[in-house]
Amino acid sequence: MEKIGQLRLIKKGGQVWSIMNQARIILSEDSIVEVKHTCYGSDAVFVKPMQLLFNIPGHIPGVIGRGQDEWSISYNNTEHYEVPPPQF
């Protein structure tokens, strides 16, 4: 199964390694991420933080990148995520 491009969810309280800040971050809210890179022979993945847009009635929701940072996390510490369907 190809992991690159998948949307994943990291639950509040999850810990990630920030590439930009070179520090471990404990998330204060659930975070949507997109898998950007994988590591051969390892469960580690590099992800880009994403933001959900237009999740209100009458609009088509989508995701967009949130900032310049990438995070490193174990793939097993993430959950499957799908953009919610439109509310028409």
N, C-alpha and C positions, 0 to 999 in steps of 0.2 A: 504494500500500500504506500503510495506516494504521500509524504507528509507536507512537502513544500506547497504553500498556497492555502492550506487548511486554516479555517478560522477556529480558534480554541478559546476557552474561557479559563481564567485563573481566578479562583475564589478569593474573597477578602481574607487577608491574613497570610496569603501565599507569599513566598520569598523568591525573588529573582535577583540575578546579578546584572547590574546596569553596566553596559559597555562604555557609555559616555562618561558616567560618573566614577567608574571603577569602584563600585561599592554595592553591598547587598542592600536591597530595598524590601521592606515589608509593605505589601499593598494595603491601603486603607479602604479599598472598595473592589468589587468584582471588576476584572479587566478583560476586555476582548483583545485578543492578539492574533496576528497572522504569522504562520511559520514561514520564515525566510530562508533558513539554512539548517542542515542537519550535520551531525558528526558521525563519520563512519565508525561502526563498532561501538557506538555509545547511544544512550537514550537522551543525551543532551540535544537541545534544539535552540536556535536563535530565533527570536520572535520580535515583531514590530508591534508596539501598542496601537490599538485602533479605537475609534470612537463611533458609536451608533448615531446616525442622523435621521431626523424626520420620522420618529416612531410615534406619530400622532395621526388621528383619523383624517382621511382625505389625502394622505401623502404616501409615497413609496419609500420605505426605509432603506438605508444603505449604510456602509461603513466607510470611514476615511481615516488615513493615518493621523496619529496624535503625537506630534513632535518628531525629533530627529533620532532619538535613542533607539537602541536595540537591546533586548534582554536575553539572558541565557537562563534556561530552566530545564528540568527533566520533563520530557514529554508526558510521562505518567502522572505528573502533578497538574495536568491540564485536563479539561473536559471538552467534549464536542460542543460546538456552537453553530447555530444557524441564524441568519438575519430573520427577524419576524416577518410574517406576511403582511401586505398592506391592509389597512383597516378602512375599507370603503363602505 
